[in-house]
Amino acid sequence: MVGSIEVKNRNLYTNGNIQNGNCLEEKLNELRGLLGKADGDPLRIVGVGAGAWGSVFAALLQDNYGQFREKVQIRIWRRPGKAVDRATAEHLFEVINSREDVLRRLIWRCAYLKYVEARLGDRTLYADEILKDGFCLNMIDTPLCPLKVVTNLQEAVWDADIVVNGLPSTETREVFEEINHYWKERITVPIIISLAKGIEAALQPVPHIITPTQMINRATGIPIDNILYLGGPNIASEIYNKEYANARICGAEKWRKPLAKFLRQPHFIVWDNSDLVTHEVMGGLKNVYAIGAGMVAALTKESATSKSVYFAHCTSEMIFITHLLAEEPEKLAGPLLADTYVTLLKGRNAWYGQMLAKGEISRDMGDSISGKGMIQGVSAVGAFYELLSQSSLSVLHPGENKPVAPVELCPILKTLYKILILREQSSQAILQALRDETLNDPRERIEIAQSHAFYRPSLLSQP
C-alpha cells in the first residue's frame, strides 16, 4: 500500500512528462559510462543559481531522471535568507489552490499549512524553502516539481560531476571563485554547462569581450573543453509547461554531443554546435535591444508600425555588430533573430523596458527586480557600448568618409547607453533615435558591414 502511494505521488511531480523509462535509463547509463561512474556511485548534477531558467533546467532533469535514484542525484543551490514578501505569498497561495495536483502534493507532504499562514501574514516564507516545494521566486505562476535544495555552496558542489551555471553573468565570476576553493583537491574534472546570457568588457591588452564560460575558466582553471554554453529561443515557464522549444549546446565535441542527447526531450530539442563563445555573446546582444523594444511598445501604445520600424533598426545594428564579432556571421543570423524575437515577445528585458517607459519602475531600483530576477540587458548595454566606442576598432563612416568608432553607426545602442547607463535622457529618447534625421536606410548599415573586412577576432579573444 505504501509503495502504491509513493508511485502515485511521484507521478504528480512529473508535470505530465511521458518518456519511455528504458530509453531514459539508457541515456543516463551512457553518460555515466562516459564519466566513468561505477555501480553504486551516483552521477551528481548540481544547479548553481535558482532563477527561472536555472530552476526549470533542474526541474526538467528531476522530472526525467529523478526516478533513477541510485544512478543520479540532482540538486540545486541558492543563497539562503531571501524572504518572500506578503503580496507574493498571497499570490502563491492563489496559484496553489488553482492547481489540484499541486494542492494534493502539498497536503500529502504536510506542507500546505505554512502557505496558509504566510497568506495570513503569520509566517515568513523564504525562497529556498519554497523552492523545495517546487516554487521559483522569479516564476511563481509556474509550479515545478519538488527539488533537492542546498544552501551551503561547498556541500552542493564539492563532489559534483556536472555543474549547471544558472547565475546571472554579473555574479558568475564571484561564485565560481568561491567554488574553486572547494575544488582544490579534486582528482576528477567536472563538466560545467552555463545558461548565463551576459557579457563584460575588458580594454586591456586590447578591447575584448569576457563571457560567463570564460569567467568560469579563469576562476576555476577548469579546461575550456569541459565548459559548455546552452541557450536558445525559449521562455523558461513555457518549456516546463511542455511548449515545443529548441536550444543549442555549444562547446567541445567530446561533451556537447552526449550532453545534447542526454538533455533532449520530446518537447525540448537540443542541437549542438562547436562555436561556444560567439553563440554566448549573441545571447547577451539580443537582451540589449529587447529593452529598447519594450520602451517603444509602451511609448507608442503597442503600435505595430513603430515596433516594426524599431525591429528594422535594431536588427541592422545587431547584424553590423555580428560582422565585427564573427568570421562567418551568416551562420548566426537564424539563431540570433529567433532568440531576439522570443525575447521581444515575452522576455524580462522587454518587460523591463516597458515598465521603465511607463514609469512603473525606475533605474534607481537597480538591475535585479523582485519577481523577475536580474535584468541582464542593462549591464550588456554598458559592455557593448564601451567596447564599440574604442577608436582602435574604427571603421570608415560612409557619409563622412572618415574613420569612426563602430558605435557611431549604432544609434539605438548609443541611445540606450544614455538612457540606462548615463541616465542623462529619458525613455522618450528611443523614439527620437528611430526618427533617423540622416535618412539612412537600415539596409545601408548591413551593406557596409558586408562590403568591408570588419571581422575583429581580438574582440572575442581569438588569435
C-alpha positions as CSV (number, residue, x, y, z in Angstrom):
1,M,0.0,0.0,0.0
2,V,2.8,2.4,0.9
3,G,4.6,1.6,-2.4
4,S,1.5,2.5,-4.4
5,I,1.1,5.8,-2.7
6,E,4.7,6.7,-3.4
7,V,4.3,5.9,-7.1
8,K,1.1,7.9,-7.3
9,N,2.6,11.0,-5.8
10,R,5.8,10.7,-7.8
11,N,3.6,11.0,-10.9
12,L,2.2,14.2,-9.6
13,Y,5.6,15.7,-9.7
14,T,6.3,14.9,-13.3
15,N,4.1,17.7,-14.8
16,G,2.8,15.3,-17.4
17,N,6.2,14.2,-18.8
18,I,5.9,11.0,-20.7
19,Q,9.0,9.3,-21.9
20,N,9.9,5.6,-22.2
21,G,11.7,4.8,-18.9
22,N,14.0,2.3,-20.6
23,C,15.1,5.0,-23.1
24,L,15.8,7.4,-20.3
25,E,17.8,4.9,-18.3
26,E,19.8,4.0,-21.4
27,K,20.7,7.7,-21.9
28,L,21.6,8.0,-18.3
29,N,23.8,4.9,-18.4
30,E,25.6,6.1,-21.5
31,L,26.5,9.4,-19.8
32,R,27.5,7.6,-16.6
33,G,29.8,5.4,-18.7
34,L,31.5,8.4,-20.4
35,L,32.2,9.9,-17.0
36,G,33.5,6.6,-15.6
37,K,30.9,6.2,-12.9
38,A,31.0,2.9,-11.1
39,D,27.9,1.0,-9.9
40,G,26.7,2.5,-6.6
41,D,28.3,5.9,-7.3
42,P,25.5,8.2,-8.5
43,L,26.0,10.8,-11.2
44,R,25.9,14.1,-9.3
45,I,24.3,17.1,-11.1
46,V,24.1,20.4,-9.3
47,G,22.4,23.6,-10.4
48,V,24.1,26.8,-9.1
49,G,21.7,29.6,-9.0
50,A,17.9,29.3,-8.9
51,G,16.5,31.9,-11.3
52,A,13.7,31.0,-13.6
53,W,15.8,29.2,-16.2
54,G,18.2,27.6,-13.7
55,S,15.2,26.2,-11.7
56,V,13.4,25.0,-14.7
57,F,16.5,23.3,-16.0
58,A,17.0,21.4,-12.7
59,A,13.3,20.5,-12.6
60,L,13.4,19.1,-16.2
61,L,16.3,16.8,-15.2
62,Q,14.5,15.8,-12.0
63,D,11.3,15.0,-13.9
64,N,13.2,12.9,-16.4
65,Y,15.9,11.2,-14.3
66,G,14.9,11.6,-10.7
67,Q,13.3,8.1,-10.7
68,F,16.7,6.5,-11.0
69,R,17.8,7.4,-7.5
70,E,20.7,5.0,-7.3
71,K,22.2,6.3,-10.5
72,V,21.7,10.0,-10.4
73,Q,21.4,12.7,-7.8
74,I,20.1,16.1,-8.8
75,R,20.2,19.1,-6.5
76,I,20.2,22.9,-6.8
77,W,22.0,25.6,-4.8
78,R,20.6,29.0,-3.9
79,R,21.5,31.5,-1.3
80,P,19.5,31.3,1.9
81,G,17.6,34.1,3.6
82,K,15.7,35.7,0.7
83,A,12.3,36.4,2.2
84,V,9.0,36.1,0.2
85,D,7.0,39.4,0.6
86,R,3.4,39.3,1.7
87,A,2.0,40.1,-1.7
88,T,3.9,37.3,-3.3
89,A,2.9,34.9,-0.6
90,E,-0.8,35.8,-1.2
91,H,-0.4,35.2,-4.9
92,L,1.4,32.0,-4.3
93,F,-1.5,30.8,-2.2
94,E,-3.8,31.5,-5.1
95,V,-1.6,29.6,-7.5
96,I,-1.6,26.6,-5.2
97,N,-5.3,26.5,-4.8
98,S,-5.9,26.8,-8.6
99,R,-3.9,23.6,-9.3
100,E,-5.4,20.5,-7.8
101,D,-2.3,18.4,-8.4
102,V,-0.2,21.0,-6.6
103,L,-2.7,21.3,-3.7
104,R,-2.8,17.5,-3.3
105,R,1.0,17.3,-3.4
106,L,1.5,19.9,-0.6
107,I,-1.2,18.3,1.6
108,W,0.5,14.9,1.1
109,R,3.9,16.4,2.0
110,C,2.3,18.2,5.1
111,A,3.5,21.5,3.6
112,Y,0.2,23.2,2.8
113,L,-0.4,24.8,6.3
114,K,2.7,27.1,6.0
115,Y,1.3,28.7,2.8
116,V,-2.0,29.3,4.6
117,E,0.0,31.0,7.5
118,A,2.1,33.0,5.0
119,R,-1.1,34.3,3.2
120,L,-2.4,35.4,6.6
121,G,0.8,37.2,7.5
122,D,1.5,34.8,10.4
123,R,4.7,33.4,8.8
124,T,7.5,34.5,6.6
125,L,8.4,32.1,3.7
126,Y,11.9,32.0,2.2
127,A,12.9,31.5,-1.4
128,D,15.0,28.4,-0.7
129,E,12.1,27.0,1.4
130,I,9.5,27.3,-1.3
131,L,11.9,26.0,-4.0
132,K,12.0,22.7,-2.1
133,D,8.2,22.6,-2.8
134,G,8.7,23.5,-6.4
135,F,8.2,27.2,-6.5
136,C,10.7,29.6,-8.0
137,L,10.5,33.1,-6.7
138,N,11.0,34.6,-10.1
139,M,8.3,32.4,-11.7
140,I,5.5,31.9,-9.1
141,D,2.8,31.2,-11.7
142,T,4.6,28.0,-12.9
143,P,4.8,25.3,-10.2
144,L,7.7,22.9,-10.7
145,C,8.4,19.5,-9.2
146,P,9.9,19.5,-5.7
147,L,13.7,20.0,-5.8
148,K,16.5,19.0,-3.5
149,V,17.8,22.4,-2.4
150,V,21.2,23.0,-0.8
151,T,22.0,26.4,0.7
152,N,25.7,25.6,1.6
153,L,27.7,26.1,-1.6
154,Q,30.6,23.8,-0.5
155,E,28.2,21.0,0.3
156,A,26.4,21.5,-3.1
157,V,29.5,21.4,-5.4
158,W,32.4,19.7,-3.8
159,D,31.7,16.3,-5.4
160,A,29.6,17.4,-8.4
161,D,30.2,15.7,-11.7
162,I,28.1,18.2,-13.7
163,V,27.6,21.8,-12.6
164,V,24.9,23.9,-14.3
165,N,25.5,27.6,-14.1
166,G,22.2,29.3,-13.7
167,L,23.7,32.5,-12.2
168,P,23.5,36.0,-13.9
169,S,26.7,36.8,-15.7
170,T,27.3,39.6,-13.1
171,E,27.5,37.0,-10.3
172,T,29.2,34.2,-12.1
173,R,32.9,35.1,-11.5
174,E,32.4,35.7,-7.8
175,V,30.6,32.5,-7.1
176,F,32.9,30.3,-9.2
177,E,36.0,31.9,-7.5
178,E,34.5,30.6,-4.2
179,I,33.7,27.2,-5.8
180,N,37.4,27.0,-6.8
181,H,38.4,26.9,-3.2
182,Y,36.3,23.7,-2.7
183,W,37.8,22.0,-5.8
184,K,41.5,22.4,-4.8
185,E,41.9,18.7,-4.0
186,R,39.6,17.3,-6.7
187,I,41.0,14.4,-8.8
188,T,38.3,14.4,-11.5
189,V,37.5,17.4,-13.7
190,P,33.8,18.3,-13.6
191,I,31.7,19.4,-16.6
192,I,30.1,22.8,-16.5
193,I,27.1,23.9,-18.5
194,S,26.5,27.6,-18.4
195,L,23.0,29.0,-19.1
196,A,24.1,32.6,-18.5
197,K,23.4,35.3,-21.1
198,G,25.5,38.4,-20.5
199,I,29.0,39.8,-21.1
200,E,31.6,42.0,-19.6
201,A,34.0,44.3,-21.4
202,A,37.8,44.5,-20.9
203,L,40.0,47.0,-22.6
204,Q,43.5,45.6,-21.9
205,P,45.6,44.4,-23.5
206,V,43.2,45.1,-26.3
207,P,39.4,45.7,-26.2
208,H,37.7,42.3,-25.8
209,I,34.5,40.6,-24.5
210,I,34.5,38.3,-21.5
211,T,31.7,35.7,-21.4
212,P,30.5,33.6,-18.5
213,T,32.2,30.5,-19.8
214,Q,35.5,32.5,-19.9
215,M,34.8,33.8,-16.4
216,I,34.4,30.2,-15.1
217,N,37.5,29.0,-16.9
218,R,39.6,31.8,-15.3
219,A,38.0,31.5,-11.9
220,T,38.4,27.7,-11.6
221,G,41.1,26.6,-14.1
222,I,38.7,24.0,-15.5
223,P,39.7,23.4,-19.1
224,I,37.5,25.3,-21.6
225,D,36.8,21.9,-23.3
226,N,34.8,21.0,-20.1
227,I,32.8,24.2,-20.1
228,L,29.7,24.5,-22.4
229,Y,27.0,27.0,-23.1
230,L,23.4,26.2,-23.6
231,G,20.9,28.7,-25.0
232,G,18.1,29.2,-27.4
233,P,14.9,31.0,-28.3
234,N,12.8,29.9,-25.4
235,I,10.9,31.1,-22.3
236,A,11.5,29.0,-19.2
237,S,7.9,28.7,-17.9
238,E,6.7,27.7,-21.4
239,I,9.3,25.0,-21.7
240,Y,8.3,23.5,-18.3
241,N,4.6,23.6,-19.5
242,K,5.7,21.4,-22.5
243,E,5.6,24.1,-25.2
244,Y,7.8,22.9,-28.0
245,A,11.2,24.5,-27.9
246,N,14.8,24.1,-29.0
247,A,18.2,25.1,-27.8
248,R,21.9,24.6,-28.7
249,I,24.6,23.3,-26.5
250,C,27.9,24.7,-27.7
251,G,31.4,23.6,-26.9
252,A,33.9,20.8,-27.4
253,E,32.6,17.8,-29.4
254,K,33.7,15.4,-26.6
255,W,30.9,16.6,-24.3
256,R,28.4,18.6,-26.4
257,K,27.1,15.6,-28.4
258,P,26.5,13.2,-25.5
259,L,25.0,16.1,-23.4
260,A,22.7,17.1,-26.2
261,K,21.4,13.5,-26.3
262,F,21.1,13.4,-22.5
263,L,19.2,16.7,-22.3
264,R,16.9,16.1,-25.3
265,Q,13.2,15.6,-24.6
266,P,10.2,15.2,-27.0
267,H,9.2,18.8,-26.5
268,F,12.7,20.2,-25.9
269,I,15.1,19.5,-28.8
270,V,18.7,20.2,-28.1
271,W,21.1,20.6,-31.0
272,D,24.9,21.0,-30.7
273,N,27.4,23.5,-32.2
274,S,31.2,24.0,-31.8
275,D,31.0,27.8,-31.7
276,L,30.9,28.4,-28.0
277,V,31.8,32.0,-27.4
278,T,30.0,33.6,-30.4
279,H,26.7,31.9,-29.5
280,E,27.2,33.0,-25.9
281,V,27.8,36.6,-26.9
282,M,24.8,36.6,-29.2
283,G,22.7,35.6,-26.2
284,G,23.8,38.8,-24.5
285,L,23.4,41.0,-27.5
286,K,19.7,40.4,-28.1
287,N,19.0,41.4,-24.4
288,V,20.3,44.9,-25.2
289,Y,17.8,45.5,-28.0
290,A,15.0,43.8,-26.2
291,I,15.0,46.6,-23.6
292,G,14.6,49.2,-26.3
293,A,11.7,47.2,-27.9
294,G,9.9,47.3,-24.6
295,M,10.3,51.0,-24.4
296,V,9.0,51.6,-27.9
297,A,6.0,49.3,-27.3
298,A,5.0,51.2,-24.2
299,L,5.6,54.7,-25.5
300,T,3.6,54.1,-28.7
301,K,0.8,52.1,-27.1
302,E,1.8,48.9,-28.9
303,S,1.9,50.5,-32.3
304,A,2.7,47.8,-34.8
305,T,4.2,50.3,-37.2
306,S,6.5,51.8,-34.5
307,K,7.6,48.3,-33.3
308,S,8.4,47.2,-36.9
309,V,10.5,50.3,-37.5
310,Y,12.4,49.6,-34.3
311,F,12.9,46.0,-35.4
312,A,14.3,47.1,-38.7
313,H,16.8,49.4,-37.0
314,C,17.8,47.1,-34.2
315,T,18.3,44.0,-36.4
316,S,20.5,46.0,-38.7
317,E,22.6,47.1,-35.8
318,M,22.9,43.5,-34.5
319,I,23.9,42.3,-37.9
320,F,26.5,45.1,-38.1
321,I,27.9,44.1,-34.7
322,T,27.9,40.4,-35.6
323,H,30.1,41.1,-38.6
324,L,32.7,42.6,-36.1
325,L,32.5,39.5,-33.9
326,A,32.2,36.6,-36.2
327,E,34.2,35.4,-39.2
328,E,31.1,33.7,-40.7
329,P,28.2,35.9,-39.3
330,E,25.7,34.4,-41.7
331,K,25.6,31.2,-39.7
332,L,24.4,33.2,-36.6
333,A,21.6,35.1,-38.3
334,G,18.8,32.5,-37.7
335,P,19.6,31.7,-34.0
336,L,20.2,35.4,-33.2
337,L,16.9,36.6,-34.8
338,A,15.0,33.7,-33.3
339,D,16.3,34.5,-29.8
340,T,15.7,38.2,-30.3
341,Y,12.1,37.5,-31.4
342,V,11.1,35.4,-28.4
343,T,12.8,37.9,-26.0
344,L,10.9,40.8,-27.6
345,L,7.6,38.9,-27.3
346,K,7.8,37.8,-23.7
347,G,11.3,38.2,-22.2
348,R,12.1,40.0,-18.9
349,N,14.3,42.6,-20.7
350,A,11.5,43.7,-22.9
351,W,9.2,43.8,-19.9
352,Y,11.8,46.0,-18.1
353,G,11.9,48.4,-21.0
354,Q,8.1,48.7,-20.9
355,M,8.0,49.3,-17.1
356,L,10.7,52.0,-17.3
357,A,8.8,53.8,-20.1
358,K,5.6,53.6,-18.2
359,G,7.2,54.9,-15.1
360,E,6.2,51.9,-13.0
361,I,9.9,51.2,-12.1
362,S,13.0,53.4,-12.1
363,R,16.7,52.9,-12.7
364,D,17.2,53.6,-9.0
365,M,15.7,50.2,-8.3
366,G,18.8,48.5,-9.7
367,D,19.1,45.7,-12.2
368,S,17.6,43.0,-10.0
369,I,13.8,43.3,-9.9
370,S,11.5,41.4,-7.5
371,G,9.6,38.6,-9.2
372,K,11.8,38.9,-12.3
373,G,15.4,38.5,-11.3
374,M,18.4,40.0,-12.9
375,I,17.8,42.2,-16.0
376,Q,21.0,41.2,-17.9
377,G,20.4,43.6,-20.8
378,V,21.4,46.7,-18.7
379,S,25.0,45.6,-18.0
380,A,25.2,44.3,-21.6
381,V,24.3,47.8,-22.9
382,G,27.3,49.2,-20.9
383,A,29.7,46.4,-22.1
384,F,28.8,46.6,-25.8
385,Y,28.9,50.4,-25.8
386,E,32.3,50.5,-24.0
387,L,33.8,48.0,-26.5
388,L,32.4,49.5,-29.7
389,S,33.4,53.1,-28.7
390,Q,37.1,52.2,-28.8
391,S,39.0,54.1,-31.5
392,S,41.2,51.1,-32.1
393,L,38.2,49.4,-33.7
394,S,37.4,52.3,-36.1
395,V,35.5,51.7,-39.3
396,L,35.0,54.0,-42.3
397,H,31.9,56.2,-42.0
398,P,30.2,56.0,-45.4
399,G,28.8,59.5,-45.3
400,E,31.7,61.4,-43.7
401,N,34.3,59.2,-45.3
402,K,36.4,59.2,-42.2
403,P,37.2,56.6,-39.5
404,V,34.8,56.4,-36.6
405,A,34.3,54.1,-33.7
406,P,31.7,51.4,-34.6
407,V,29.3,52.6,-32.0
408,E,28.8,55.8,-34.1
409,L,26.9,53.6,-36.6
410,C,24.7,52.2,-33.9
411,P,22.3,54.9,-32.9
412,I,20.0,52.6,-30.9
413,L,22.8,51.3,-28.8
414,K,24.1,54.9,-28.2
415,T,20.7,56.0,-27.1
416,L,20.1,53.0,-24.7
417,Y,23.5,53.8,-23.2
418,K,22.4,57.4,-22.5
419,I,19.1,56.2,-21.0
420,L,20.3,53.3,-18.9
421,I,23.9,53.9,-18.0
422,L,24.5,57.7,-18.1
423,R,20.8,58.4,-17.2
424,E,21.0,61.7,-19.0
425,Q,18.0,61.0,-21.2
426,S,14.5,59.6,-20.6
427,S,13.0,56.6,-22.3
428,Q,11.4,59.0,-24.8
429,A,14.8,59.4,-26.4
430,I,14.4,55.9,-28.0
431,L,11.7,57.3,-30.3
432,Q,13.9,60.1,-31.4
433,A,16.6,57.6,-32.3
434,L,14.0,55.9,-34.6
435,R,13.4,59.1,-36.4
436,D,16.6,59.0,-38.3
437,E,17.4,62.6,-39.4
438,T,20.1,61.3,-41.7
439,L,17.5,59.4,-43.7
440,N,19.8,56.4,-43.8
441,D,18.1,53.1,-44.8
442,P,19.0,50.4,-42.2
443,R,19.9,48.2,-45.1
444,E,22.9,50.5,-45.7
445,R,24.3,49.6,-42.3
446,I,24.2,45.9,-43.3
447,E,25.7,46.6,-46.7
448,I,28.6,48.5,-45.0
449,A,29.3,45.5,-42.8
450,Q,29.1,43.0,-45.7
451,S,31.3,45.0,-48.0
452,H,34.3,45.6,-45.6
453,A,36.7,43.4,-43.8
454,F,35.1,44.2,-40.4
455,Y,35.9,41.0,-38.5
456,R,37.9,41.7,-35.4
457,P,39.0,38.4,-33.9
458,S,40.6,40.1,-30.9
459,L,37.1,41.1,-29.7
460,L,36.4,37.5,-28.7
461,S,40.0,36.8,-27.6
462,Q,40.6,34.8,-30.8
463,P,44.1,34.6,-32.3
